[in-house]
Protein backbone atom coordinates (compact mmCIF):
# COMPACT_ATOMS: atom_id res chain seq x y z
CA UNK A 1 0.00 0.00 0.00
CA UNK A 2 1.39 3.38 -0.99
CA UNK A 3 -0.25 6.72 -0.31
CA UNK A 4 0.94 10.08 -1.54
CA UNK A 5 0.31 13.10 0.65
CA UNK A 6 0.60 16.46 -1.03
CA UNK A 7 3.18 16.83 -3.79
CA UNK A 8 6.20 15.31 -2.10
CA UNK A 9 5.41 13.08 0.88
CA UNK A 10 5.30 9.35 0.22
CA UNK A 11 3.80 6.88 2.67
CA UNK A 12 4.54 3.19 2.04
CA UNK A 13 3.81 0.29 4.34
CA UNK A 14 3.64 -3.49 4.66
CA UNK A 15 0.01 -4.57 5.09
CA UNK A 16 0.38 -7.40 7.60
CA UNK A 17 -3.11 -6.81 9.02
CA UNK A 18 -4.60 -7.31 5.57
CA UNK A 19 -2.42 -10.39 5.08
CA UNK A 20 -4.19 -12.06 7.99
CA UNK A 21 -7.26 -12.51 5.82
CA UNK A 22 -5.40 -15.46 4.29
CA UNK A 23 -2.31 -16.09 6.46
CA UNK A 24 -2.82 -17.71 9.87
CA UNK A 25 0.70 -18.97 10.47
CA UNK A 26 2.80 -16.96 12.92
CA UNK A 27 6.18 -17.69 11.32
CA UNK A 28 4.90 -17.27 7.78
CA UNK A 29 3.42 -13.86 8.56
CA UNK A 30 6.50 -12.65 10.42
CA UNK A 31 8.89 -13.87 7.73
CA UNK A 32 6.68 -12.47 4.99
CA UNK A 33 6.56 -9.06 6.66
CA UNK A 34 10.32 -8.82 7.02
CA UNK A 35 10.83 -10.26 3.56
CA UNK A 36 8.46 -7.78 1.93
CA UNK A 37 10.24 -4.90 3.65
CA UNK A 38 13.59 -6.20 2.42
CA UNK A 39 12.15 -6.46 -1.10
CA UNK A 40 11.09 -2.81 -1.10
CA UNK A 41 14.48 -1.66 0.16
CA UNK A 42 16.36 -3.84 -2.32
CA UNK A 43 14.30 -2.43 -5.17
CA UNK A 44 15.38 1.10 -4.28
CA UNK A 45 12.88 2.50 -1.82
CA UNK A 46 14.73 5.18 0.17
CA UNK A 47 13.41 5.19 3.72
CA UNK A 48 14.99 8.62 4.29
CA UNK A 49 12.77 10.14 1.61
CA UNK A 50 9.47 8.57 2.64
CA UNK A 51 7.59 7.09 5.58
CA UNK A 52 8.01 3.30 5.50
CA UNK A 53 6.62 1.03 8.20
CA UNK A 54 4.58 -2.06 9.07
CA UNK A 55 0.82 -1.56 9.27
CA UNK A 56 0.33 -3.25 12.66
CA UNK A 57 3.00 -1.06 14.26
CA UNK A 58 0.54 1.86 14.09
CA UNK A 59 -2.40 0.75 16.27
CA UNK A 60 -4.32 3.93 15.45
CA UNK A 61 -5.34 2.33 12.17
CA UNK A 62 -7.41 -0.39 13.84
CA UNK A 63 -9.25 2.10 16.06
CA UNK A 64 -10.06 4.23 13.05
CA UNK A 65 -11.17 1.16 11.10
CA UNK A 66 -13.73 0.39 13.82
CA UNK A 67 -15.05 3.95 13.86
CA UNK A 68 -15.38 3.92 10.08
CA UNK A 69 -17.07 0.51 10.13
CA UNK A 70 -19.93 1.93 12.20
CA UNK A 71 -20.68 4.31 9.34
CA UNK A 72 -20.15 1.90 6.46
CA UNK A 73 -23.37 0.56 4.91
CA UNK A 74 -23.49 -3.22 4.44
CA UNK A 75 -24.64 -2.67 0.87
CA UNK A 76 -21.45 -0.77 0.08
CA UNK A 77 -19.32 -3.73 1.13
CA UNK A 78 -21.61 -6.27 -0.51
CA UNK A 79 -20.99 -4.56 -3.85
CA UNK A 80 -17.21 -4.93 -3.58
CA UNK A 81 -16.05 -7.42 -6.19
CA UNK A 82 -12.75 -8.23 -4.46
CA UNK A 83 -14.47 -10.18 -1.67
CA UNK A 84 -16.46 -12.28 -4.11
CA UNK A 85 -13.42 -12.91 -6.29
CA UNK A 86 -11.23 -14.03 -3.39
CA UNK A 87 -13.88 -16.34 -1.97
CA UNK A 88 -14.31 -17.82 -5.44
CA UNK A 89 -10.55 -18.45 -5.51
CA UNK A 90 -10.77 -20.49 -2.32
CA UNK A 91 -9.88 -17.91 0.34
CA UNK A 92 -12.01 -18.59 3.41
CA UNK A 93 -14.87 -16.14 3.90
CA UNK A 94 -14.42 -14.13 7.09
CA UNK A 95 -15.42 -10.82 8.59
CA UNK A 96 -11.88 -9.60 8.02
CA UNK A 97 -12.04 -10.42 4.33
CA UNK A 98 -15.49 -8.86 4.00
CA UNK A 99 -14.43 -5.70 5.88
CA UNK A 100 -11.11 -5.44 4.05
CA UNK A 101 -12.19 -2.22 2.27
CA UNK A 102 -12.92 -0.52 5.61
CA UNK A 103 -9.42 -1.24 6.90
CA UNK A 104 -8.04 -0.04 3.57
CA UNK A 105 -10.08 3.14 3.97
CA UNK A 106 -8.53 3.62 7.42
CA UNK A 107 -5.08 3.09 5.90
CA UNK A 108 -5.75 5.92 3.48
CA UNK A 109 -7.72 8.37 5.58
CA UNK A 110 -5.53 8.13 8.68
CA UNK A 111 -2.70 9.86 6.80
CA UNK A 112 -4.95 12.31 4.95
CA UNK A 113 -3.78 10.90 1.62
CA UNK A 114 -4.62 12.90 -1.47
CA UNK A 115 -3.41 10.45 -4.13
CA UNK A 116 -3.44 6.64 -3.87
CA UNK A 117 -1.61 4.67 -6.59
CA UNK A 118 -3.51 1.42 -7.19
CA UNK A 119 -4.12 -1.20 -9.84
CA UNK A 120 -7.45 -0.93 -11.57
CA UNK A 121 -8.75 -3.89 -9.54
CA UNK A 122 -8.27 -1.81 -6.37
CA UNK A 123 -9.93 1.34 -7.69
CA UNK A 124 -13.24 0.31 -6.17
CA UNK A 125 -11.66 0.19 -2.71
CA UNK A 126 -10.43 3.76 -3.05
CA UNK A 127 -13.94 4.73 -4.11
CA UNK A 128 -15.23 3.04 -0.95
CA UNK A 129 -12.74 5.10 1.08
CA UNK A 130 -14.06 8.24 -0.61
CA UNK A 131 -17.67 7.31 0.17
CA UNK A 132 -16.84 6.61 3.82
CA UNK A 133 -14.84 9.83 4.19
CA UNK A 134 -17.64 11.89 2.68
CA UNK A 135 -20.21 10.28 4.97
CA UNK A 136 -18.03 10.89 8.03
CA UNK A 137 -17.42 14.51 7.05
CA UNK A 138 -21.13 15.04 6.51
CA UNK A 139 -21.96 13.53 9.90
CA UNK A 140 -19.21 14.99 12.06
CA UNK A 141 -17.73 17.92 10.17
CA UNK A 142 -14.75 18.27 7.84
CA UNK A 143 -12.19 15.75 9.04
CA UNK A 144 -10.78 13.71 6.17
CA UNK A 145 -9.17 14.59 2.87
CA UNK A 146 -11.10 12.95 0.02
CA UNK A 147 -8.55 10.71 -1.78
CA UNK A 148 -8.19 10.20 -5.51
CA UNK A 149 -7.02 6.94 -7.12
CA UNK A 150 -4.01 7.12 -9.44
CA UNK A 151 -3.86 4.33 -12.01
CA UNK A 152 -1.09 3.88 -14.55
CA UNK A 153 -2.64 3.39 -17.97
CA UNK A 154 0.17 1.07 -19.05
CA UNK A 155 0.48 -0.98 -15.86
CA UNK A 156 -2.97 -0.92 -14.36
CA UNK A 157 -2.68 -4.64 -13.56
CA UNK A 158 0.43 -6.82 -13.76
CA UNK A 159 -0.64 -10.23 -15.10
CA UNK A 160 0.32 -13.45 -13.37
CA UNK A 161 1.15 -16.85 -14.81
CA UNK A 162 -2.51 -17.58 -15.55
CA UNK A 163 -3.50 -14.17 -16.88
CA UNK A 164 -5.23 -13.03 -13.72
CA UNK A 165 -3.83 -10.24 -11.59
CA UNK A 166 -0.44 -11.32 -10.25
CA UNK A 167 -1.05 -12.10 -6.59
CA UNK A 168 0.39 -14.40 -3.95
CA UNK A 169 -3.20 -15.16 -2.98
CA UNK A 170 -3.69 -16.72 -6.42
CA UNK A 171 -0.35 -18.54 -6.49
CA UNK A 172 0.47 -17.10 -9.91
CA UNK A 173 3.49 -14.90 -9.17
CA UNK A 174 6.97 -14.74 -10.66
CA UNK A 175 9.29 -13.97 -7.77
CA UNK A 176 11.78 -11.20 -8.40
CA UNK A 177 14.39 -12.77 -6.15
CA UNK A 178 14.15 -16.40 -7.25
CA UNK A 179 17.35 -18.24 -8.17
CA UNK A 180 17.90 -18.98 -11.85
CA UNK A 181 16.39 -22.48 -11.83
CA UNK A 182 13.29 -21.44 -9.91
CA UNK A 183 12.81 -18.40 -12.13
CA UNK A 184 12.99 -20.52 -15.27
CA UNK A 185 10.46 -22.98 -13.83
CA UNK A 186 7.98 -20.20 -13.07
CA UNK A 187 8.33 -18.49 -16.45
CA UNK A 188 7.99 -21.76 -18.33
CA UNK A 189 4.71 -22.28 -16.45
CA UNK A 190 3.11 -19.17 -17.99
CA UNK A 191 -0.19 -20.22 -19.56
CA UNK A 192 -0.30 -20.11 -23.36
CA UNK A 193 -2.74 -21.46 -25.93
CA UNK A 194 -2.27 -24.28 -28.44
CA UNK A 195 -2.15 -22.13 -31.60
CA UNK A 196 0.44 -23.59 -34.05
CA UNK A 197 3.71 -21.67 -34.36
CA UNK A 198 3.15 -20.54 -37.94
CA UNK A 199 -0.40 -19.30 -37.35
CA UNK A 200 -1.10 -15.62 -36.52
CA UNK A 201 -1.85 -14.87 -32.89
CA UNK A 202 -3.34 -11.93 -31.03
CA UNK A 203 -0.54 -10.54 -28.83
CA UNK A 204 -2.88 -8.36 -26.77
CA UNK A 205 -4.76 -11.45 -25.59
CA UNK A 206 -1.64 -13.47 -24.90
CA UNK A 207 -0.56 -13.62 -21.28
CA UNK A 208 3.05 -14.36 -22.23
CA UNK A 209 3.26 -11.29 -24.47
CA UNK A 210 1.72 -9.07 -21.80
CA UNK A 211 4.43 -10.09 -19.34
CA UNK A 212 7.19 -9.97 -21.97
CA UNK A 213 6.40 -6.36 -22.85
CA UNK A 214 7.15 -5.30 -19.28
CA UNK A 215 10.85 -6.09 -19.82
CA UNK A 216 11.65 -6.03 -23.54
CA UNK A 217 13.15 -3.05 -25.34
CA UNK A 218 10.82 -1.22 -27.77
CA UNK A 219 12.68 -2.62 -30.80
CA UNK A 220 12.60 -6.20 -29.53
CA UNK A 221 8.97 -5.89 -28.54
CA UNK A 222 8.16 -4.72 -32.05
CA UNK A 223 9.92 -7.79 -33.49
CA UNK A 224 8.06 -10.19 -31.21
CA UNK A 225 4.79 -8.41 -31.95
CA UNK A 226 5.43 -9.02 -35.65
CA UNK A 227 5.94 -12.73 -35.04
CA UNK A 228 2.59 -12.89 -33.28
CA UNK A 229 0.70 -11.02 -35.97
CA UNK A 230 2.37 -12.65 -38.98
CA UNK A 231 3.06 -16.08 -37.56
CA UNK A 232 6.27 -17.58 -36.22
CA UNK A 233 5.95 -16.83 -32.50
CA UNK A 234 7.41 -19.78 -30.60
CA UNK A 235 6.19 -19.66 -27.05
CA UNK A 236 9.03 -21.78 -25.71
CA UNK A 237 11.75 -19.53 -27.13
CA UNK A 238 9.95 -16.38 -26.00
CA UNK A 239 9.72 -17.78 -22.49
CA UNK A 240 13.44 -18.54 -22.41
CA UNK A 241 14.19 -15.02 -23.61
CA UNK A 242 11.89 -13.66 -20.91
CA UNK A 243 13.84 -15.59 -18.26
CA UNK A 244 17.04 -13.80 -19.35
CA UNK A 245 15.32 -10.42 -19.45
CA UNK A 246 13.94 -10.77 -15.93
CA UNK A 247 17.26 -12.11 -14.61
CA UNK A 248 19.21 -9.18 -16.05
CA UNK A 249 16.64 -6.56 -15.10
CA UNK A 250 16.74 -7.39 -11.40
CA UNK A 251 20.47 -8.14 -11.11
CA UNK A 252 21.29 -5.18 -8.86
CA UNK A 253 18.17 -5.69 -6.75
CA UNK A 254 19.05 -9.36 -6.17
CA UNK A 255 22.49 -8.38 -4.91
CA UNK A 256 21.01 -5.75 -2.60
CA UNK A 257 18.42 -8.25 -1.36
CA UNK A 258 21.15 -10.74 -0.46
CA UNK A 259 22.90 -8.10 1.63
CA UNK A 260 19.69 -7.26 3.47
CA UNK A 261 19.08 -10.94 4.17
CA UNK A 262 22.30 -10.88 6.18
CA UNK A 263 21.34 -7.70 8.04
CA UNK A 264 17.81 -8.14 9.33
CA UNK A 265 18.57 -5.84 12.26
CA UNK A 266 18.97 -2.98 9.81
CA UNK A 267 15.61 -3.74 8.20
CA UNK A 268 13.90 -3.82 11.59
CA UNK A 269 15.52 -0.51 12.51
CA UNK A 270 14.27 1.11 9.30
CA UNK A 271 10.73 -0.12 9.98
CA UNK A 272 10.80 1.03 13.61
CA UNK A 273 11.88 4.52 12.61
CA UNK A 274 9.18 4.58 9.94
CA UNK A 275 6.51 3.59 12.46
CA UNK A 276 7.48 6.52 14.68
CA UNK A 277 7.10 8.92 11.77
CA UNK A 278 3.82 7.32 10.70
CA UNK A 279 2.37 7.64 14.18
CA UNK A 280 3.23 11.34 14.27
CA UNK A 281 0.73 11.81 11.45
CA UNK A 282 -1.71 9.13 12.58
CA UNK A 283 -2.15 10.40 16.11
CA UNK A 284 -3.08 13.88 14.88
CA UNK A 285 -5.81 12.49 12.65
CA UNK A 286 -7.11 10.03 15.21
CA UNK A 287 -7.24 12.66 17.94
CA UNK A 288 -9.37 14.79 15.64
CA UNK A 289 -11.63 11.81 14.93
CA UNK A 290 -11.92 11.01 18.64
CA UNK A 291 -12.95 14.58 19.34
CA UNK A 292 -15.43 14.63 16.45
CA UNK A 293 -17.26 11.46 17.49
CA UNK A 294 -17.29 12.20 21.24
CA UNK A 295 -14.54 10.00 22.67
CA UNK A 296 -12.92 13.06 24.25
CA UNK A 297 -15.41 13.60 27.06
Residue pairs with C-beta under 8 A, 6 or more apart in sequence:
1 12
1 13
1 15
1 18
1 55
1 104
1 107
2 10
2 11
2 12
2 116
2 117
3 10
3 11
3 12
3 107
3 108
3 111
3 113
3 115
3 116
3 147
4 10
4 11
4 113
4 114
4 115
4 116
4 117
4 150
5 11
5 111
5 112
5 113
5 114
5 281
6 114
9 50
9 51
10 49
10 50
10 51
11 50
11 51
11 111
11 113
11 278
11 281
12 40
12 45
12 50
12 51
12 52
13 51
13 52
13 53
13 54
13 55
13 107
13 274
13 278
14 33
14 36
14 37
14 40
14 53
14 54
14 55
14 271
15 55
15 107
16 29
16 32
16 33
16 54
16 55
16 56
17 55
17 56
17 61
17 62
17 103
18 55
18 100
18 103
18 104
19 29
19 32
19 33
20 29
20 96
21 86
21 91
21 94
21 96
21 97
21 100
22 86
22 91
22 92
22 97
22 169
23 29
23 32
33 54
34 264
34 267
34 268
37 52
37 54
37 267
37 270
37 271
38 257
38 260
38 261
38 264
38 267
39 176
39 177
39 257
40 52
41 47
41 256
41 260
41 267
41 270
42 177
42 253
42 254
42 256
42 257
42 260
43 176
43 253
43 256
44 253
45 52
47 270
47 273
47 274
51 274
51 277
51 278
51 281
52 270
52 271
52 274
53 271
53 274
53 275
53 277
53 278
54 271
54 274
54 275
55 61
55 107
57 271
57 272
57 275
57 278
58 110
58 275
58 278
58 279
58 282
60 110
60 279
60 282
60 283
60 285
60 286
61 103
61 106
61 107
61 110
61 282
62 103
62 106
63 286
64 106
64 109
64 110
64 285
64 286
64 289
65 99
65 102
65 103
65 105
65 106
67 289
67 293
68 102
68 105
68 106
68 109
68 132
68 136
69 99
69 102
71 132
71 135
71 136
71 139
72 102
72 105
72 128
72 132
76 101
76 128
76 131
76 132
77 83
77 98
77 99
77 101
77 102
77 128
80 100
80 101
80 124
80 125
80 128
81 124
82 100
82 101
82 121
82 122
82 124
82 125
83 93
83 97
83 98
83 100
86 97
86 169
87 93
87 97
89 169
89 170
91 97
91 169
96 103
100 125
101 124
101 125
101 128
101 129
102 128
102 132
104 125
104 128
104 129
105 125
105 128
105 129
105 132
105 133
108 116
108 126
108 129
108 147
109 129
109 132
109 133
109 144
109 145
109 147
109 285
110 281
110 282
110 285
110 286
111 278
111 281
111 282
111 285
112 144
112 145
112 281
112 285
113 145
113 147
114 145
114 147
114 148
115 147
115 148
115 150
116 126
116 129
116 147
116 148
116 149
116 150
117 149
117 150
117 151
117 152
118 125
118 126
118 149
118 150
118 151
119 151
119 155
119 156
119 157
119 158
119 165
120 151
120 156
120 157
121 157
121 165
122 149
123 149
123 151
126 147
126 148
126 149
127 149
129 147
130 146
130 147
133 143
133 144
133 145
133 146
133 147
134 146
136 143
136 144
136 292
137 143
137 144
137 146
140 292
140 293
141 292
143 285
143 288
143 289
143 292
144 285
155 214
157 165
157 166
158 165
158 166
158 214
159 165
159 166
159 207
159 210
159 211
160 166
160 167
160 170
160 172
160 173
160 174
161 172
161 173
161 174
161 186
161 189
161 190
161 191
161 207
162 170
162 172
162 191
162 207
163 191
163 207
163 210
164 170
164 172
166 172
166 173
166 174
167 173
173 186
174 183
174 186
174 187
174 211
174 246
175 182
175 183
175 186
176 246
176 250
176 253
176 254
177 250
177 253
177 254
177 257
178 186
180 243
180 247
183 243
183 246
183 247
184 240
184 243
187 239
187 242
187 243
187 246
188 236
188 239
188 243
190 207
190 208
190 211
190 239
190 242
191 207
191 208
192 206
192 207
192 208
192 235
193 201
193 206
195 201
197 231
197 232
197 233
197 234
198 231
198 232
199 231
200 228
200 229
200 230
200 231
201 228
201 229
201 231
201 233
202 228
203 209
203 224
203 225
203 228
203 229
204 210
206 228
208 235
208 238
208 239
208 242
209 224
209 225
209 228
209 238
211 242
212 221
212 224
212 238
212 241
212 242
212 245
213 221
215 242
215 245
215 246
215 249
216 224
216 245
224 233
224 238
227 233
227 234
260 266
260 267
287 296
290 296
